[in-house]
Amino acid sequence: MKQQTDRSNHILSNTLIIATAIVFCALGVRRCHENREILDVEVVHSDGIDLTPVQIRSIENIGEWEFLAIADEELVDSTRHRTLGRDDRLVRIYHGTLRFGLDLRQAREGWVQTVGDSVHLQLPPVRLLSERFIDEARTRAFFESGSWSARAKEMMYYKAARQMRQRCVTPLTLLQVEENARAELTALFQTFGFTSVGIDFDKQ
């Protein structure tokens, strides 16, 4: 009888142990599921590429970007007629480099728009970056007779500048500048991770 009672107690004890183990296992599984749900909520996956305002401002602060330079040479001839004697004549050769590009400090607000791995840039118009493109140190007189004032030579300088502008600042030139800007800025933003880069320019 005593043996049977001991055996019953042993079976009951084992049953309690097994039941307790099952409960702990169930709690453990539940806790694992709860932790997984917490992790799933915390892990966020995004295919977007974010450019911070600081990064955009750094690009703007570069200011003028040069995308094309054209070297030009102009010969300017000026003649002063005299009633008596030979006319005075001055022929000068001017060298200049006209630099074209754009100034990102003039970009409108929100000029960078991103969607996923695509970016669109709305850029200011391309233009001649500086009106002082003649290298005066390289200017030389090809022919000179008579006496010429500083004012007369200054007027020849402005005439040379006008001729260079007429020769170099053309719709075809500006179109080439835009194409060069597209190529360089596309390469730049691709380094940020964008796979698609769209670019438009404001009207001249």
CNS distance restraints for C-alpha pairs under 8 A (distance, minus, plus):
assign (resid   1 and name CA) (resid   5 and name CA) 6.25 0.50 0.50
assign (resid   2 and name CA) (resid   6 and name CA) 6.12 0.50 0.50
assign (resid   3 and name CA) (resid   7 and name CA) 6.03 0.50 0.50
assign (resid   4 and name CA) (resid   8 and name CA) 6.12 0.50 0.50
assign (resid   5 and name CA) (resid   9 and name CA) 6.15 0.50 0.50
assign (resid   6 and name CA) (resid  10 and name CA) 6.06 0.50 0.50
assign (resid   7 and name CA) (resid  11 and name CA) 6.15 0.50 0.50
assign (resid   8 and name CA) (resid  12 and name CA) 6.10 0.50 0.50
assign (resid   9 and name CA) (resid  13 and name CA) 6.00 0.50 0.50
assign (resid  10 and name CA) (resid  14 and name CA) 6.17 0.50 0.50
assign (resid  11 and name CA) (resid  15 and name CA) 6.06 0.50 0.50
assign (resid  12 and name CA) (resid  16 and name CA) 6.23 0.50 0.50
assign (resid  13 and name CA) (resid  17 and name CA) 6.27 0.50 0.50
assign (resid  14 and name CA) (resid  18 and name CA) 6.12 0.50 0.50
assign (resid  15 and name CA) (resid  19 and name CA) 6.00 0.50 0.50
assign (resid  16 and name CA) (resid  20 and name CA) 5.92 0.50 0.50
assign (resid  17 and name CA) (resid  21 and name CA) 6.09 0.50 0.50
assign (resid  18 and name CA) (resid  22 and name CA) 6.15 0.50 0.50
assign (resid  19 and name CA) (resid  23 and name CA) 6.25 0.50 0.50
assign (resid  20 and name CA) (resid  24 and name CA) 6.27 0.50 0.50
assign (resid  21 and name CA) (resid  25 and name CA) 6.07 0.50 0.50
assign (resid  22 and name CA) (resid  26 and name CA) 6.06 0.50 0.50
assign (resid  23 and name CA) (resid  27 and name CA) 6.15 0.50 0.50
assign (resid  24 and name CA) (resid  28 and name CA) 5.99 0.50 0.50
assign (resid  25 and name CA) (resid  29 and name CA) 6.10 0.50 0.50
assign (resid  26 and name CA) (resid  30 and name CA) 6.08 0.50 0.50
assign (resid  27 and name CA) (resid  31 and name CA) 6.00 0.50 0.50
assign (resid  28 and name CA) (resid  32 and name CA) 6.11 0.50 0.50
assign (resid  29 and name CA) (resid  33 and name CA) 6.26 0.50 0.50
assign (resid  30 and name CA) (resid  34 and name CA) 6.14 0.50 0.50
assign (resid  31 and name CA) (resid  35 and name CA) 6.06 0.50 0.50
assign (resid  32 and name CA) (resid  36 and name CA) 6.09 0.50 0.50
assign (resid  33 and name CA) (resid  37 and name CA) 6.18 0.50 0.50
assign (resid  34 and name CA) (resid  38 and name CA) 6.28 0.50 0.50
assign (resid  35 and name CA) (resid  39 and name CA) 6.17 0.50 0.50
assign (resid  36 and name CA) (resid  40 and name CA) 6.00 0.50 0.50
assign (resid  37 and name CA) (resid  41 and name CA) 6.28 0.50 0.50
assign (resid  38 and name CA) (resid  42 and name CA) 6.35 0.50 0.50
assign (resid  39 and name CA) (resid  43 and name CA) 6.13 0.50 0.50
assign (resid  47 and name CA) (resid 116 and name CA) 5.73 0.50 0.50
assign (resid  47 and name CA) (resid 117 and name CA) 6.83 0.50 0.50
assign (resid  48 and name CA) (resid 115 and name CA) 6.69 0.50 0.50
assign (resid  48 and name CA) (resid 116 and name CA) 3.84 0.50 0.50
assign (resid  48 and name CA) (resid 117 and name CA) 5.59 0.50 0.50
assign (resid  49 and name CA) (resid 114 and name CA) 7.49 0.50 0.50
assign (resid  49 and name CA) (resid 115 and name CA) 7.95 0.50 0.50
assign (resid  49 and name CA) (resid 116 and name CA) 6.10 0.50 0.50
assign (resid  49 and name CA) (resid 117 and name CA) 5.88 0.50 0.50
assign (resid  49 and name CA) (resid 192 and name CA) 7.94 0.50 0.50
assign (resid  49 and name CA) (resid 193 and name CA) 7.05 0.50 0.50
assign (resid  49 and name CA) (resid 194 and name CA) 7.20 0.50 0.50
assign (resid  50 and name CA) (resid 114 and name CA) 7.60 0.50 0.50
assign (resid  51 and name CA) (resid  55 and name CA) 6.20 0.50 0.50
assign (resid  51 and name CA) (resid  56 and name CA) 6.76 0.50 0.50
assign (resid  52 and name CA) (resid  56 and name CA) 6.43 0.50 0.50
assign (resid  53 and name CA) (resid  57 and name CA) 5.99 0.50 0.50
assign (resid  54 and name CA) (resid  58 and name CA) 6.14 0.50 0.50
assign (resid  55 and name CA) (resid  59 and name CA) 6.45 0.50 0.50
assign (resid  56 and name CA) (resid  60 and name CA) 6.32 0.50 0.50
assign (resid  56 and name CA) (resid 112 and name CA) 7.87 0.50 0.50
assign (resid  57 and name CA) (resid  61 and name CA) 6.05 0.50 0.50
assign (resid  58 and name CA) (resid  62 and name CA) 6.74 0.50 0.50
assign (resid  59 and name CA) (resid  63 and name CA) 7.82 0.50 0.50
assign (resid  59 and name CA) (resid 104 and name CA) 7.63 0.50 0.50
assign (resid  60 and name CA) (resid 104 and name CA) 4.94 0.50 0.50
assign (resid  60 and name CA) (resid 105 and name CA) 5.25 0.50 0.50
assign (resid  60 and name CA) (resid 107 and name CA) 7.81 0.50 0.50
assign (resid  61 and name CA) (resid 104 and name CA) 7.40 0.50 0.50
assign (resid  61 and name CA) (resid 105 and name CA) 6.48 0.50 0.50
assign (resid  62 and name CA) (resid 104 and name CA) 7.39 0.50 0.50
assign (resid  63 and name CA) (resid 103 and name CA) 5.11 0.50 0.50
assign (resid  63 and name CA) (resid 104 and name CA) 5.25 0.50 0.50
assign (resid  63 and name CA) (resid 105 and name CA) 5.41 0.50 0.50
assign (resid  64 and name CA) (resid 101 and name CA) 6.91 0.50 0.50
assign (resid  64 and name CA) (resid 102 and name CA) 5.60 0.50 0.50
assign (resid  64 and name CA) (resid 103 and name CA) 4.15 0.50 0.50
assign (resid  64 and name CA) (resid 104 and name CA) 6.41 0.50 0.50
assign (resid  64 and name CA) (resid 105 and name CA) 7.74 0.50 0.50
assign (resid  64 and name CA) (resid 129 and name CA) 7.50 0.50 0.50
assign (resid  65 and name CA) (resid 101 and name CA) 5.36 0.50 0.50
assign (resid  65 and name CA) (resid 102 and name CA) 5.47 0.50 0.50
assign (resid  65 and name CA) (resid 103 and name CA) 6.17 0.50 0.50
assign (resid  65 and name CA) (resid 104 and name CA) 7.58 0.50 0.50
assign (resid  66 and name CA) (resid  99 and name CA) 6.52 0.50 0.50
assign (resid  66 and name CA) (resid 100 and name CA) 5.62 0.50 0.50
assign (resid  66 and name CA) (resid 101 and name CA) 4.32 0.50 0.50
assign (resid  66 and name CA) (resid 102 and name CA) 6.84 0.50 0.50
assign (resid  66 and name CA) (resid 129 and name CA) 7.80 0.50 0.50
assign (resid  67 and name CA) (resid  99 and name CA) 7.74 0.50 0.50
assign (resid  67 and name CA) (resid 100 and name CA) 5.97 0.50 0.50
assign (resid  67 and name CA) (resid 101 and name CA) 5.03 0.50 0.50
assign (resid  67 and name CA) (resid 177 and name CA) 5.86 0.50 0.50
assign (resid  67 and name CA) (resid 180 and name CA) 5.85 0.50 0.50
assign (resid  67 and name CA) (resid 181 and name CA) 5.97 0.50 0.50
assign (resid  68 and name CA) (resid  99 and name CA) 5.91 0.50 0.50
assign (resid  68 and name CA) (resid 100 and name CA) 5.13 0.50 0.50
assign (resid  68 and name CA) (resid 101 and name CA) 6.66 0.50 0.50
assign (resid  68 and name CA) (resid 176 and name CA) 7.99 0.50 0.50
assign (resid  68 and name CA) (resid 177 and name CA) 5.93 0.50 0.50
assign (resid  68 and name CA) (resid 180 and name CA) 7.47 0.50 0.50
assign (resid  69 and name CA) (resid  97 and name CA) 6.42 0.50 0.50
assign (resid  69 and name CA) (resid  98 and name CA) 5.55 0.50 0.50
assign (resid  69 and name CA) (resid  99 and name CA) 4.36 0.50 0.50
assign (resid  69 and name CA) (resid 100 and name CA) 6.11 0.50 0.50
assign (resid  70 and name CA) (resid  97 and name CA) 5.46 0.50 0.50
assign (resid  70 and name CA) (resid  98 and name CA) 5.14 0.50 0.50
assign (resid  70 and name CA) (resid  99 and name CA) 6.50 0.50 0.50
assign (resid  70 and name CA) (resid 168 and name CA) 7.35 0.50 0.50
assign (resid  71 and name CA) (resid  95 and name CA) 7.50 0.50 0.50
assign (resid  71 and name CA) (resid  96 and name CA) 5.79 0.50 0.50
assign (resid  71 and name CA) (resid  97 and name CA) 4.32 0.50 0.50
assign (resid  71 and name CA) (resid  98 and name CA) 6.39 0.50 0.50
assign (resid  72 and name CA) (resid  95 and name CA) 5.93 0.50 0.50
assign (resid  72 and name CA) (resid  96 and name CA) 5.34 0.50 0.50
assign (resid  72 and name CA) (resid  97 and name CA) 6.16 0.50 0.50
assign (resid  72 and name CA) (resid  98 and name CA) 7.70 0.50 0.50
assign (resid  72 and name CA) (resid 164 and name CA) 6.77 0.50 0.50
assign (resid  73 and name CA) (resid  93 and name CA) 6.97 0.50 0.50
assign (resid  73 and name CA) (resid  94 and name CA) 5.62 0.50 0.50
assign (resid  73 and name CA) (resid  95 and name CA) 4.60 0.50 0.50
assign (resid  73 and name CA) (resid  96 and name CA) 6.38 0.50 0.50
assign (resid  73 and name CA) (resid 164 and name CA) 7.74 0.50 0.50
assign (resid  74 and name CA) (resid  93 and name CA) 5.73 0.50 0.50
assign (resid  74 and name CA) (resid  94 and name CA) 5.22 0.50 0.50
assign (resid  74 and name CA) (resid  95 and name CA) 6.62 0.50 0.50
assign (resid  74 and name CA) (resid 160 and name CA) 6.15 0.50 0.50
assign (resid  74 and name CA) (resid 163 and name CA) 7.22 0.50 0.50
assign (resid  74 and name CA) (resid 164 and name CA) 6.96 0.50 0.50
assign (resid  75 and name CA) (resid  91 and name CA) 6.97 0.50 0.50
assign (resid  75 and name CA) (resid  92 and name CA) 5.81 0.50 0.50
assign (resid  75 and name CA) (resid  93 and name CA) 4.54 0.50 0.50
assign (resid  75 and name CA) (resid  94 and name CA) 6.38 0.50 0.50
assign (resid  75 and name CA) (resid 160 and name CA) 7.37 0.50 0.50
assign (resid  76 and name CA) (resid  91 and name CA) 5.66 0.50 0.50
assign (resid  76 and name CA) (resid  92 and name CA) 5.40 0.50 0.50
assign (resid  76 and name CA) (resid  93 and name CA) 6.39 0.50 0.50
assign (resid  76 and name CA) (resid  94 and name CA) 7.79 0.50 0.50
assign (resid  76 and name CA) (resid 156 and name CA) 6.64 0.50 0.50
assign (resid  76 and name CA) (resid 159 and name CA) 7.34 0.50 0.50
assign (resid  76 and name CA) (resid 160 and name CA) 6.27 0.50 0.50
assign (resid  77 and name CA) (resid  89 and name CA) 7.43 0.50 0.50
assign (resid  77 and name CA) (resid  90 and name CA) 5.90 0.50 0.50
assign (resid  77 and name CA) (resid  91 and name CA) 4.43 0.50 0.50
assign (resid  77 and name CA) (resid  92 and name CA) 6.62 0.50 0.50
assign (resid  77 and name CA) (resid 156 and name CA) 7.99 0.50 0.50
assign (resid  78 and name CA) (resid  89 and name CA) 5.81 0.50 0.50
assign (resid  78 and name CA) (resid  90 and name CA) 5.26 0.50 0.50
assign (resid  78 and name CA) (resid  91 and name CA) 6.34 0.50 0.50
assign (resid  78 and name CA) (resid 156 and name CA) 7.50 0.50 0.50
assign (resid  79 and name CA) (resid  87 and name CA) 6.83 0.50 0.50
assign (resid  79 and name CA) (resid  88 and name CA) 5.76 0.50 0.50
assign (resid  79 and name CA) (resid  89 and name CA) 4.39 0.50 0.50
assign (resid  79 and name CA) (resid  90 and name CA) 6.39 0.50 0.50
assign (resid  80 and name CA) (resid  87 and name CA) 5.72 0.50 0.50
assign (resid  80 and name CA) (resid  88 and name CA) 4.99 0.50 0.50
assign (resid  80 and name CA) (resid  89 and name CA) 6.20 0.50 0.50
assign (resid  81 and name CA) (resid  86 and name CA) 7.72 0.50 0.50
assign (resid  81 and name CA) (resid  87 and name CA) 4.69 0.50 0.50
assign (resid  81 and name CA) (resid  88 and name CA) 6.48 0.50 0.50
assign (resid  82 and name CA) (resid  86 and name CA) 6.56 0.50 0.50
assign (resid  82 and name CA) (resid  87 and name CA) 5.25 0.50 0.50
assign (resid  82 and name CA) (resid  88 and name CA) 7.49 0.50 0.50
assign (resid  87 and name CA) (resid 146 and name CA) 7.90 0.50 0.50
assign (resid  88 and name CA) (resid 144 and name CA) 7.75 0.50 0.50
assign (resid  88 and name CA) (resid 145 and name CA) 5.27 0.50 0.50
assign (resid  88 and name CA) (resid 146 and name CA) 4.86 0.50 0.50
assign (resid  88 and name CA) (resid 147 and name CA) 7.48 0.50 0.50
assign (resid  89 and name CA) (resid 143 and name CA) 7.38 0.50 0.50
assign (resid  89 and name CA) (resid 144 and name CA) 5.74 0.50 0.50
assign (resid  89 and name CA) (resid 145 and name CA) 5.25 0.50 0.50
assign (resid  89 and name CA) (resid 146 and name CA) 6.82 0.50 0.50
assign (resid  90 and name CA) (resid 141 and name CA) 7.39 0.50 0.50
assign (resid  90 and name CA) (resid 142 and name CA) 7.78 0.50 0.50
assign (resid  90 and name CA) (resid 143 and name CA) 5.64 0.50 0.50
assign (resid  90 and name CA) (resid 144 and name CA) 4.40 0.50 0.50
assign (resid  90 and name CA) (resid 145 and name CA) 6.30 0.50 0.50
assign (resid  90 and name CA) (resid 148 and name CA) 7.95 0.50 0.50
assign (resid  91 and name CA) (resid 141 and name CA) 5.96 0.50 0.50
assign (resid  91 and name CA) (resid 142 and name CA) 5.29 0.50 0.50
assign (resid  91 and name CA) (resid 143 and name CA) 4.88 0.50 0.50
assign (resid  91 and name CA) (resid 144 and name CA) 6.22 0.50 0.50
assign (resid  92 and name CA) (resid 139 and name CA) 7.09 0.50 0.50
assign (resid  92 and name CA) (resid 140 and name CA) 5.73 0.50 0.50
assign (resid  92 and name CA) (resid 141 and name CA) 4.29 0.50 0.50
assign (resid  92 and name CA) (resid 142 and name CA) 5.18 0.50 0.50
assign (resid  92 and name CA) (resid 143 and name CA) 6.88 0.50 0.50
assign (resid  93 and name CA) (resid 139 and name CA) 5.76 0.50 0.50
assign (resid  93 and name CA) (resid 140 and name CA) 5.57 0.50 0.50
assign (resid  93 and name CA) (resid 141 and name CA) 6.29 0.50 0.50
assign (resid  93 and name CA) (resid 142 and name CA) 6.47 0.50 0.50
assign (resid  94 and name CA) (resid 134 and name CA) 6.91 0.50 0.50
assign (resid  94 and name CA) (resid 135 and name CA) 7.40 0.50 0.50
assign (resid  94 and name CA) (resid 136 and name CA) 7.41 0.50 0.50
assign (resid  94 and name CA) (resid 138 and name CA) 6.97 0.50 0.50
assign (resid  94 and name CA) (resid 139 and name CA) 4.80 0.50 0.50
assign (resid  94 and name CA) (resid 140 and name CA) 7.00 0.50 0.50
assign (resid  94 and name CA) (resid 157 and name CA) 7.86 0.50 0.50
assign (resid  94 and name CA) (resid 160 and name CA) 6.78 0.50 0.50
assign (resid  95 and name CA) (resid 134 and name CA) 5.83 0.50 0.50
assign (resid  95 and name CA) (resid 135 and name CA) 5.75 0.50 0.50
assign (resid  95 and name CA) (resid 136 and name CA) 7.61 0.50 0.50
assign (resid  95 and name CA) (resid 138 and name CA) 6.28 0.50 0.50
assign (resid  95 and name CA) (resid 139 and name CA) 6.35 0.50 0.50
assign (resid  96 and name CA) (resid 133 and name CA) 5.31 0.50 0.50
assign (resid  96 and name CA) (resid 134 and name CA) 4.00 0.50 0.50
assign (resid  96 and name CA) (resid 135 and name CA) 5.32 0.50 0.50
assign (resid  96 and name CA) (resid 164 and name CA) 7.92 0.50 0.50
assign (resid  97 and name CA) (resid 133 and name CA) 5.40 0.50 0.50
assign (resid  97 and name CA) (resid 134 and name CA) 6.55 0.50 0.50
assign (resid  97 and name CA) (resid 135 and name CA) 7.62 0.50 0.50
assign (resid  98 and name CA) (resid 128 and name CA) 6.96 0.50 0.50
assign (resid  98 and name CA) (resid 129 and name CA) 7.95 0.50 0.50
assign (resid  98 and name CA) (resid 130 and name CA) 7.62 0.50 0.50
assign (resid  98 and name CA) (resid 133 and name CA) 5.49 0.50 0.50
assign (resid  98 and name CA) (resid 168 and name CA) 7.68 0.50 0.50
assign (resid  99 and name CA) (resid 128 and name CA) 5.94 0.50 0.50
assign (resid  99 and name CA) (resid 129 and name CA) 5.84 0.50 0.50
assign (resid  99 and name CA) (resid 130 and name CA) 7.07 0.50 0.50
assign (resid  99 and name CA) (resid 133 and name CA) 7.67 0.50 0.50
assign (resid 100 and name CA) (resid 126 and name CA) 6.97 0.50 0.50
assign (resid 100 and name CA) (resid 127 and name CA) 5.58 0.50 0.50
assign (resid 100 and name CA) (resid 128 and name CA) 4.54 0.50 0.50
assign (resid 100 and name CA) (resid 129 and name CA) 5.43 0.50 0.50
assign (resid 100 and name CA) (resid 174 and name CA) 7.91 0.50 0.50
assign (resid 100 and name CA) (resid 177 and name CA) 6.70 0.50 0.50
assign (resid 101 and name CA) (resid 126 and name CA) 5.18 0.50 0.50
assign (resid 101 and name CA) (resid 127 and name CA) 5.67 0.50 0.50
assign (resid 101 and name CA) (resid 128 and name CA) 6.59 0.50 0.50
assign (resid 101 and name CA) (resid 129 and name CA) 6.24 0.50 0.50
assign (resid 101 and name CA) (resid 177 and name CA) 6.50 0.50 0.50
assign (resid 101 and name CA) (resid 181 and name CA) 7.57 0.50 0.50
assign (resid 102 and name CA) (resid 124 and name CA) 6.62 0.50 0.50
assign (resid 102 and name CA) (resid 125 and name CA) 6.46 0.50 0.50
assign (resid 102 and name CA) (resid 126 and name CA) 4.70 0.50 0.50
assign (resid 102 and name CA) (resid 127 and name CA) 6.09 0.50 0.50
assign (resid 102 and name CA) (resid 129 and name CA) 7.09 0.50 0.50
assign (resid 103 and name CA) (resid 107 and name CA) 7.40 0.50 0.50
assign (resid 103 and name CA) (resid 124 and name CA) 7.06 0.50 0.50
assign (resid 103 and name CA) (resid 126 and name CA) 7.98 0.50 0.50
assign (resid 104 and name CA) (resid 123 and name CA) 7.27 0.50 0.50
assign (resid 104 and name CA) (resid 124 and name CA) 6.90 0.50 0.50
assign (resid 106 and name CA) (resid 124 and name CA) 6.24 0.50 0.50
assign (resid 107 and name CA) (resid 111 and name CA) 6.30 0.50 0.50
assign (resid 107 and name CA) (resid 122 and name CA) 7.52 0.50 0.50
assign (resid 107 and name CA) (resid 123 and name CA) 5.81 0.50 0.50
assign (resid 107 and name CA) (resid 124 and name CA) 5.28 0.50 0.50
assign (resid 108 and name CA) (resid 122 and name CA) 7.72 0.50 0.50
assign (resid 108 and name CA) (resid 123 and name CA) 7.71 0.50 0.50
assign (resid 108 and name CA) (resid 124 and name CA) 7.49 0.50 0.50
assign (resid 111 and name CA) (resid 120 and name CA) 7.87 0.50 0.50
assign (resid 111 and name CA) (resid 121 and name CA) 5.55 0.50 0.50
assign (resid 111 and name CA) (resid 122 and name CA) 4.83 0.50 0.50
assign (resid 111 and name CA) (resid 123 and name CA) 6.67 0.50 0.50
assign (resid 112 and name CA) (resid 119 and name CA) 6.94 0.50 0.50
assign (resid 112 and name CA) (resid 120 and name CA) 5.93 0.50 0.50
assign (resid 112 and name CA) (resid 121 and name CA) 4.92 0.50 0.50
assign (resid 112 and name CA) (resid 122 and name CA) 6.73 0.50 0.50
assign (resid 113 and name CA) (resid 119 and name CA) 5.61 0.50 0.50
assign (resid 113 and name CA) (resid 120 and name CA) 5.20 0.50 0.50
assign (resid 113 and name CA) (resid 121 and name CA) 6.61 0.50 0.50
assign (resid 114 and name CA) (resid 118 and name CA) 5.71 0.50 0.50
assign (resid 114 and name CA) (resid 119 and name CA) 4.30 0.50 0.50
assign (resid 114 and name CA) (resid 120 and name CA) 6.39 0.50 0.50
assign (resid 115 and name CA) (resid 119 and name CA) 6.29 0.50 0.50
assign (resid 117 and name CA) (resid 193 and name CA) 7.08 0.50 0.50
assign (resid 117 and name CA) (resid 194 and name CA) 4.78 0.50 0.50
assign (resid 117 and name CA) (resid 195 and name CA) 5.83 0.50 0.50
assign (resid 117 and name CA) (resid 196 and name CA) 6.67 0.50 0.50
assign (resid 118 and name CA) (resid 194 and name CA) 5.58 0.50 0.50
assign (resid 118 and name CA) (resid 195 and name CA) 6.15 0.50 0.50
assign (resid 118 and name CA) (resid 196 and name CA) 4.62 0.50 0.50
assign (resid 118 and name CA) (resid 197 and name CA) 5.98 0.50 0.50
assign (resid 118 and name CA) (resid 198 and name CA) 7.89 0.50 0.50
assign (resid 119 and name CA) (resid 194 and name CA) 6.70 0.50 0.50
assign (resid 119 and name CA) (resid 196 and name CA) 6.33 0.50 0.50
assign (resid 119 and name CA) (resid 197 and name CA) 5.07 0.50 0.50
assign (resid 119 and name CA) (resid 198 and name CA) 6.26 0.50 0.50
assign (resid 120 and name CA) (resid 197 and name CA) 5.85 0.50 0.50
assign (resid 120 and name CA) (resid 198 and name CA) 4.53 0.50 0.50
assign (resid 120 and name CA) (resid 199 and name CA) 5.75 0.50 0.50
assign (resid 120 and name CA) (resid 200 and name CA) 7.93 0.50 0.50
assign (resid 121 and name CA) (resid 197 and name CA) 7.66 0.50 0.50
assign (resid 121 and name CA) (resid 198 and name CA) 6.18 0.50 0.50
assign (resid 121 and name CA) (resid 199 and name CA) 4.79 0.50 0.50
assign (resid 121 and name CA) (resid 200 and name CA) 6.32 0.50 0.50
assign (resid 122 and name CA) (resid 199 and name CA) 6.10 0.50 0.50
assign (resid 122 and name CA) (resid 200 and name CA) 5.06 0.50 0.50
assign (resid 122 and name CA) (resid 201 and name CA) 5.75 0.50 0.50
assign (resid 122 and name CA) (resid 202 and name CA) 7.00 0.50 0.50
assign (resid 123 and name CA) (resid 199 and name CA) 7.27 0.50 0.50
assign (resid 123 and name CA) (resid 200 and name CA) 6.11 0.50 0.50
assign (resid 123 and name CA) (resid 201 and name CA) 4.69 0.50 0.50
assign (resid 123 and name CA) (resid 202 and name CA) 6.07 0.50 0.50
assign (resid 124 and name CA) (resid 201 and name CA) 5.63 0.50 0.50
assign (resid 124 and name CA) (resid 202 and name CA) 5.05 0.50 0.50
assign (resid 124 and name CA) (resid 203 and name CA) 7.80 0.50 0.50
assign (resid 125 and name CA) (resid 201 and name CA) 5.47 0.50 0.50
assign (resid 125 and name CA) (resid 202 and name CA) 5.05 0.50 0.50
assign (resid 125 and name CA) (resid 203 and name CA) 5.98 0.50 0.50
assign (resid 125 and name CA) (resid 204 and name CA) 5.46 0.50 0.50
assign (resid 126 and name CA) (resid 174 and name CA) 6.67 0.50 0.50
assign (resid 126 and name CA) (resid 177 and name CA) 6.86 0.50 0.50
assign (resid 126 and name CA) (resid 178 and name CA) 6.67 0.50 0.50
assign (resid 126 and name CA) (resid 201 and name CA) 7.75 0.50 0.50
assign (resid 126 and name CA) (resid 204 and name CA) 7.59 0.50 0.50
assign (resid 127 and name CA) (resid 174 and name CA) 7.08 0.50 0.50
assign (resid 128 and name CA) (resid 169 and name CA) 7.53 0.50 0.50
assign (resid 133 and name CA) (resid 161 and name CA) 7.94 0.50 0.50
assign (resid 134 and name CA) (resid 161 and name CA) 7.10 0.50 0.50
assign (resid 135 and name CA) (resid 139 and name CA) 6.84 0.50 0.50
assign (resid 148 and name CA) (resid 152 and name CA) 6.20 0.50 0.50
assign (resid 148 and name CA) (resid 153 and name CA) 7.02 0.50 0.50
assign (resid 149 and name CA) (resid 153 and name CA) 6.50 0.50 0.50
assign (resid 150 and name CA) (resid 154 and name CA) 6.11 0.50 0.50
assign (resid 151 and name CA) (resid 155 and name CA) 6.30 0.50 0.50
assign (resid 152 and name CA) (resid 156 and name CA) 6.52 0.50 0.50
assign (resid 153 and name CA) (resid 157 and name CA) 6.31 0.50 0.50
assign (resid 154 and name CA) (resid 158 and name CA) 6.50 0.50 0.50
assign (resid 155 and name CA) (resid 159 and name CA) 6.25 0.50 0.50
assign (resid 156 and name CA) (resid 160 and name CA) 6.18 0.50 0.50
assign (resid 157 and name CA) (resid 161 and name CA) 6.32 0.50 0.50
assign (resid 158 and name CA) (resid 162 and name CA) 6.21 0.50 0.50
assign (resid 159 and name CA) (resid 163 and name CA) 6.29 0.50 0.50
assign (resid 160 and name CA) (resid 164 and name CA) 6.22 0.50 0.50
assign (resid 161 and name CA) (resid 165 and name CA) 6.20 0.50 0.50
assign (resid 162 and name CA) (resid 166 and name CA) 6.18 0.50 0.50
assign (resid 163 and name CA) (resid 167 and name CA) 6.16 0.50 0.50
assign (resid 164 and name CA) (resid 168 and name CA) 5.93 0.50 0.50
assign (resid 164 and name CA) (resid 169 and name CA) 7.87 0.50 0.50
assign (resid 165 and name CA) (resid 169 and name CA) 5.14 0.50 0.50
assign (resid 166 and name CA) (resid 170 and name CA) 7.26 0.50 0.50
assign (resid 168 and name CA) (resid 173 and name CA) 6.91 0.50 0.50
assign (resid 169 and name CA) (resid 173 and name CA) 6.24 0.50 0.50
assign (resid 169 and name CA) (resid 174 and name CA) 7.20 0.50 0.50
assign (resid 170 and name CA) (resid 174 and name CA) 6.37 0.50 0.50
assign (resid 171 and name CA) (resid 175 and name CA) 6.10 0.50 0.50
assign (resid 172 and name CA) (resid 176 and name CA) 6.31 0.50 0.50
assign (resid 173 and name CA) (resid 177 and name CA) 6.31 0.50 0.50
assign (resid 174 and name CA) (resid 178 and name CA) 6.27 0.50 0.50
assign (resid 175 and name CA) (resid 179 and name CA) 6.35 0.50 0.50
assign (resid 176 and name CA) (resid 180 and name CA) 6.22 0.50 0.50
assign (resid 177 and name CA) (resid 181 and name CA) 6.10 0.50 0.50
assign (resid 178 and name CA) (resid 182 and name CA) 6.12 0.50 0.50
assign (resid 179 and name CA) (resid 183 and name CA) 6.31 0.50 0.50
assign (resid 180 and name CA) (resid 184 and name CA) 6.27 0.50 0.50
assign (resid 181 and name CA) (resid 185 and name CA) 5.92 0.50 0.50
assign (resid 182 and name CA) (resid 186 and name CA) 5.76 0.50 0.50
assign (resid 182 and name CA) (resid 199 and name CA) 6.57 0.50 0.50
assign (resid 183 and name CA) (resid 187 and name CA) 6.29 0.50 0.50
assign (resid 184 and name CA) (resid 188 and name CA) 6.25 0.50 0.50
assign (resid 185 and name CA) (resid 189 and name CA) 6.18 0.50 0.50
assign (resid 186 and name CA) (resid 190 and name CA) 6.08 0.50 0.50
assign (resid 186 and name CA) (resid 197 and name CA) 5.79 0.50 0.50
assign (resid 186 and name CA) (resid 198 and name CA) 7.94 0.50 0.50
assign (resid 187 and name CA) (resid 191 and name CA) 6.54 0.50 0.50
assign (resid 188 and name CA) (resid 192 and name CA) 7.13 0.50 0.50
assign (resid 189 and name CA) (resid 193 and name CA) 6.90 0.50 0.50
assign (resid 189 and name CA) (resid 194 and name CA) 6.08 0.50 0.50
assign (resid 189 and name CA) (resid 197 and name CA) 7.19 0.50 0.50
assign (resid 190 and name CA) (resid 194 and name CA) 4.77 0.50 0.50
assign (resid 190 and name CA) (resid 195 and name CA) 6.08 0.50 0.50
assign (resid 190 and name CA) (resid 196 and name CA) 7.82 0.50 0.50
assign (resid 190 and name CA) (resid 197 and name CA) 7.56 0.50 0.50
